[in-house]
Amino acid sequence: MGTQSKKETVTCDGGAYNGHPLVYLDIAKKGSVKCPYCSRDFTHDFDEKNET
């Protein structure tokens, strides 16, 4: 299961167990992205109420 975020850019450092260099990932363009180091999935949580 991945992580959802309302932000367009997320960060990943692998957490305490799977630590790796801090990376910034853009999820706004495709709606989801996978961390190139630890393969953690991030998806953009589009809030339809706030879209114009």
N, C-alpha and C positions, 0 to 999 in steps of 0.2 A: 504494500500500500504506500502511496506517495504522500507528499506534503502539499497542502493547498495554501496559496497566499493571495491576498488581494493586491499586493505590490507587483509592479511590473519587473522589478529586478530583485532577485533573492541572492543570499550568500550561502555557501556551504563550506564547512571546514572538516567534514567527516565525523564530527562528534568526538567524544573523549576516547572511544574504543578504536575507531577507524580514522584517526586524525590524519589530515593532509593539509597542504597549503590552502589558505582562504581563497575561494574563487567567487566571482560575481557572475550570475547567470541571468540572462534576459529571457523572461517567459512571456512577454507581451506579444511578440511577433507570431509565435506558433501556438501559444496557449499552454505549452508544456515543454520541459527540458529535462535532460538527464545529466547529472554531474559526471564530468569526464574522469574523475578520480575514483569515486565510490559507487557510482551508478544509482545514486538516490534520485528518485523521480520527484519533480516539482510541477504542479499544475496551477494555472492562473484561475482563481476563483472570481469569475466575472459576476459582479453584482448588477443584475439587470435593472434594478430599481434606480440606480444612479447613472445609467447610460442615457445619453441624449441623442 
